[in-house]
Amino acid sequence: MPHPLLSANDIETYQRDGVVLVKGLFTDQVDLLRAGVERNMMEPGPYAAENLRDGEAGRFFDDYCNWTRIPEFQQAIEASPAAAVAADLMGSSTVQLFHDHVLVKEPGTSKPTPWHQDAPYYFVEGKQTISFWSPLDPVRKASLRCVAGSHKWDRPVLPTRWLAETSFYPNDADYMPVPDPDNEGMDIREFEMEPGDAVAFNFKTLHGARGNDSGRRRRAFSLRLIGDDARYVERPGPTSPPFPDHGMVAGQQLRTDWFPMLLQSSG
């Protein structure tokens, strides 16, 4: 039987479309995660970024890979049912922690998050991957937007640097150009969400987010997890996150001392 937060249809939808809404995934951890986000913004990590150019209104802060130094994040990850839900959605007997990610758009931040796939930035490949994007504030028009079925496209989408809008790697020809899903009539999934709800999506699912003109903060916590078939892969340059000096080789399962197992099932 699937986890109580899921139905069999949710699992089928995730496998088919690469995206599904999970209501209440982090509901019991919202206050903990809010405290963690505040700590993160007061004490940014080495990968923290401000994603607006001079003169652009608002503030768009993001930071990742902080679960080992921000106790609220680790506590929320361990207390939530995220690993069990991920196992069911991915169809995996194991769930391994890849990293966390915080994204905060303050009121009046009209800049959208660009359309992109996460997979090309990462040094991991596999079909059994999942991201949970969970708002810590009510979301109506500043939600994550995902293109259904894009995780099955034949070619990855060109990864770019958000501020510079330049290619992330030197081999543009290996990628398809970044699509314009609105103008190209793609099947975009977007949800009104309450704090603690989560959009679950595959690392290869094309996604972006609207700007925040709502008049309230839009704090979001993302958790990236991997399953049985995920393996380390070489990229043509430093990845994001970079995870330097990891010592892994192509085809290897990610080292569990850096990327701990959250769930292992004998079933």
N, C-alpha and C positions, 0 to 999 in steps of 0.2 A: 504494500500500500504506500502511496506517496505521503510525504510529510503533510500534516494537517493544514498547512498554509497553501498547499497545492492541490490541484485536481489532475486527473489523467490528461485532461484537455490542455492544461497549462504546460505540461511536459511535452505534449505533441506540438503545441504552438511554438515552444522554444526551439525544439529540434527543427521544425519546418521553417520558421520565420527568423530565428536568431534573436528574438526579443519577446519578453512577456512582462506584465506587471505583477509583482508580488505584494499584496496588501499586508502591511503590518510587520514586515520582516524585522525592522529595528525599533518597533514601537516602544518596547520596554527599555531601550538603550538611548532614546532621544536626548534626555537630559545629560547623560554621560558623554555622548558624542558632542553636544553643544559645548560642554566644558572643555573637551579635548580640542575643538576647533578654536576656542578662545585662547587656550594655551598655545596652540600652534601659531596663531597670528601674532601673539606676543613674543613668541620664541621661535621664529622661522628656522627651518632646517636648511641644509646646504643646497637643496634643489628648489627652494621657494622662488616664486616669480610674480611679478606684477605685469599683467597682460594688456595694458593700455599704453598707447602712445601719448606723448605730451599733447595736452589740449583736449584729449578725449575725456568725456565726463564719467564720473563714478569711480569705482575701484573693482578690479577683477583679479583676485588673489588666488594662487594655487600653490600647493606644496604636496610632496609625496614621500613615501618610505619613512614614515615617522612612528610606526607602531611600536618600535623598540624603545623609543625615548619619551613617548607620550602615553602614560599608563592608562588614561581613559580610553584610548583607541584599543589597546590590547585587551582591556577588560570587556569592552563592548563586543569585540570580535569573538572572544571566548564565550561570552554569556548569550550571544544571539544564536538563533537557529540557522545562521547563514550557511555553515558548512553542510548541514544535513539537506537543506533546500538545494544547495549547489549540486550535491551528489545526485539528487533525483533529476534535476534539470539537465545536467550533463550526461547522465547515464554512466556514472563513474563510481568505482568502489573506493577511490581515494580522493581526498580534497587537500590540496597543498596551498598555503598562503603565498601569493606572489608579492603584492604590495597594497598599501592603502593610498588614497588620494583625497585631498580636500580642495574644493573649489568654492569660492565665495564671490558672489556678485552683489555688491551693495546697491541700494536703490539708486535709480538714475543711471545705471550702467547699460547703455543701449547697445554696446558691442556684443554681437553674437559669438558663441563658440564655433569656430569653423568646422565644416563637415570633414570628418576623418575616420579612419579605422585605427584602432589601437594596435593591432597585431604588427604592422610594419615597423613600429617604433620599438617593439619588444624583442628580446633575444630568446623567445620561446615560441614554438610552433606546435599545433595540435588542434584537433576538432573539439576536444573536451576542455573548453575554456569558458570563463564567465566573469562578467563584471556586474556588481550591484551598485547602482547609483541611487542614493537615498537622500531626499531633501530633509532638512531639519527645520524647515519653515513651510507653511502651506504654499503650494505651487499651483498656479492656474495658467499663466502665460509665459513663464520662464522655465519651462520644463525641458527635460532631455527629449530629443527627437531622434528616432531610429528608423532606418530604411529596411523594411521587412525583406528578407531573402538575400540581403547583400553579403551575408557571411558565406554564401555559396558561389559568389562571382569567381570567374576563372582567373582574373588578375587582381592583385592588390591595388588599392588606391594610393596615389603618390603621397608620401608623408611630407609635410612641410613644417617650417618653423612659424609659429603662430604670429609673432610680432613682425618678423622680417618678411614673411610670406615667400621664403625661398625654400628650395628643396632640402630635405633633411639629409639625403644621401646623394652621391654623385651620379647615380645610374638611373636617370629619369625614364629611360626607354623601357625599363623593367616593370613599370607601373602604368596603370590607366590614369588619365587626368582626373582631377577632383571633380565629381559630378555636381550639378545644380539640381538637387532632387525636387525642389518646388517647381521649377520651370520644365523639368523633364518628366513630370507626372508620375514620380515614383510613389510607392506605397509607404507613406511616412506614418509611423506610430508615435503618438504623443498623448500623454495622460495628465489629467488633473490629479494631484497627489496631496496626501496629508503627511505630516512629519512621521518618519519611520517607514512609510511605503518605500518600495524599491523597484526600479526598472532593472530587470536582469537581461543582459545582452552578451553575445559572443564577442570575443576580441576582434573578430573580423567583420562585425556589423558596422556599417557606416552610420555615424551619428554626429550630432551637433546640438547646440542649444540656443534658444533665443536670448536676446538681451533682457535685462531686468528693469522694466518700466513700471513695476507693480507698486512702488512706494514702500515695500518692505524688503528686508534682507533676503537673499536666497543663498543659504548655506547648504552645501551638499557634501556628503561623505560617500566616497566610493571604495569598494573593496574588490580586489582582483584575485581570483582563485583559479587553479588549474587542476586537471584531472589525470586519469590513468595514462593517456597517450601524449601528454605534453613533454617536449624535449627541448634541450638547449639547441639553438641554431645560430650560426655566424651571420652577422649582417655586414654590409659594406662600409661600416663606420660605427662610431660610438652610438649606443642605443639610448633610449629614454624610457625608464630610468637607466643610468649607465652601469650601476653595480660594478665598479672597477675591481680588478684583481680577484675575480671569482674562481679562477682556476679550472673552469669546466671546459669540456670539449664537445664538439657537435655530436648530437644524438644521445647525450647523457641526460638522465633525469636531473632536475635541478637539485642542488645540494640541500639536504634537509636541515642542516644547521643554520643556513641563511633563510631558507624558505620552508618553514616547518609544516609537517603534516597536521592538519586539523581534524581529519577523519580517515580512518582505515577500517574497511568492512570486510569480513570474511565471506559475505554473501555474494 
